[in-house]
Amino acid sequence: MSGRFRLVVPAAVLALLVVLAPSGRAGSAGQQPQASPQKPSSPQPQAPQGQSSQPQTPQGQSPPQQAPPQQEQQQPIFRVGVNFVRVDVIVTDKQGNPVPDLTQDDFEVLEDGKPQTVETFRFIKLSGNPEPGETPREIRTPSDQEFEVTRDDVRLFVFFLDDYHVRRSSSMAVREPLSNFVTKQLGPMDLVALMYPLTPVDDVQFTRDHQSIVRALDQFVGRKYDYRPVNDFEEQYAYYPAAVVERIRNEVVFTALRGLVTHLGSLREGRKSVILVSEGYTNTLPPQLNDPIAAMPGIGNPNRGQPRTGEASIAEDRARFFAEADIQTDLREVYNAANRNNATIYALDPRGLTPFEFDINEGVEFRTDRQTLESTLDTLRVLAGETDGRAIINRNDLEAGLKQVVRDSAAYYLLGYNSKAAPADGKFHEIKVRLKRPGLQVRARKGYWAPTTEDLARASAPPKPGPPPAVARALSSIVEPPRGRFIRSWIGTARGENGKTRVTFVWEPLPPPPGTDREPPTQVSLVAAGKGTAPYFRGRIPDASVTITDGAPGTGGTDARHGPYLVSFDAPPGPMQLRINIQGSGNRLVDAETRSVDVPDFTAPQVHLSTPAVFRASNAREFREISSDPDAVPTASREFLRTERLLVRLDAYAPGNAQPTVTARLLNRGGNAMVDVPVKAPAASGKPYAIDLPLAGLANGEYLLEIKAAAGDETASQLVPMRITS
């Protein structure tokens, strides 16, 4: 159902909240239908690539027995509105094979038991392979991902590796089946992501680099019943009783799953598959494992090695009963969120066919072991069954079970209808799909959550005005380079000689993405040229013939390991293109970038400001050194710590010999003025204006330093964006 808002909350944040308030929920108010992308090259729009549109059968006519092999595709009809609901339906025969020859008249859709009129009908068939002549688009930026995930001819798969509930031995055994699934079952067009319980939702990135997913799967290590902390978050509760830690782990996982499916629902309406690798969930531990200090197994637990402890215990049975009720409530919140966002969970038990929950050396009596095993497997069955997925449990051939995941996503029917009740009560409304043709199995989403009247009002309200365009453009420049980039750079311009503009290029290395080990960039090869002209500059930065001093970053020297590095050259005003080649050890090319720059003309008779150069200092001594060094190298970063102090330098020009008046003020991210900032005028001709900006008094967030120059009736301004962190 469209016209709703979705809430995307990072899983790690939700996990912290759950510890304090386990009843908190992360969800979405509903779904919105997506229009499939169309290729503009054809004058007659056809069905999206990778899909075939089944022709609708008029009333009173019998459906065709077999679709013609070469039938003209019907133009898909898209519906939008707050009452429109889309349902993807999987129809298989008794052997589990998809049935592709059904028509619209073969289906009956009921909402809350009342028949609905199917208005749109399509049969979706996907192989994961590109269309002839199409090349799978590589996912390099968030915009690439945003475009690709919305395509109906692209399948989405997410591995949720629940290391909290998988034993180490099981995690090692499941690596090969998961890797084979990626390499043998998925196609080049399929998008895959990977997530752990403590992975922030914003870090869940889809990729078509399936080998990188395989490498990540090979690093999967389970930690079930291993409560030794490996991060600061786990340190907070590592010394609680083991039963308490187990409950916290469950809440972390369930919150992460809710956050994940909600995030997937915000990406697109179509089918999404989550492969949950877990051995199941329970809120209780047998006395033999219920240590008073989780991170110190066995210490202070007299029941260790006593298998008869808890046998036929009424207290243990009562605790298990209430814990089971709690776990069912938690599971309901997960599968409700999954149904709300049309995400399917495939629960995979990496143990395969297993008769026991606990190892023999853990000394748990047989009845308790059997009860725990059945209850944990039931949690996997519930999550899969309630989300239109499958539970791959109690089977040693995991790869055969995983094939069904691809089979379900390869062929399904997409039905759409306008709800006759048009509910706006915020409640869950059940959907049932029936077939008139007997002998077939039907699976479809369980229903949807209707919007509330408040949701509808918000959806129809006009958008709130954003910041001025200049502010929005400045803030967008704060965004760090995409993951995998090797350097961060900054380009400044000022008045040069003989009518030219002085261009300054600064670069500094970026740290590698977490979990990767790569060689640092050692040099940048830069070529700057206009259209059809000889290069204005060609060289390497730093020049191999120049001795680099080992100074602090941002001072007169540069740090030979960390930069920043600088070069300046003159260029005529107008368009300029920079070719930036980043080199590693042995002059090996590791990255490249081409950037277009509009070189301003500072000779025009008007007020001008040069590009403000920003210098950072972590203490008073560094600030004094920078202030006294006219050749200090500015930073290319725009993200700073509250403990730092900034020095901003710039030049201002006015017609003739007039001296412009330069002022500055700090703006919030909405472009509203906060406080005036003093500007120090040049002590002598040819010296820059200077601004001293301590950051200690600012809260974490995004800000802009607005600098204005005025002479008579003319003004010029520059915005320096910055992000302040702790």
Summary of the structure (lengths in Angstrom):
residues: 726
radius of gyration: 31.0
end to end distance: 41.3
largest distance: 98.1
contacts: 2258
relative contact order: 0.10
helix: 24%
strand: 28%
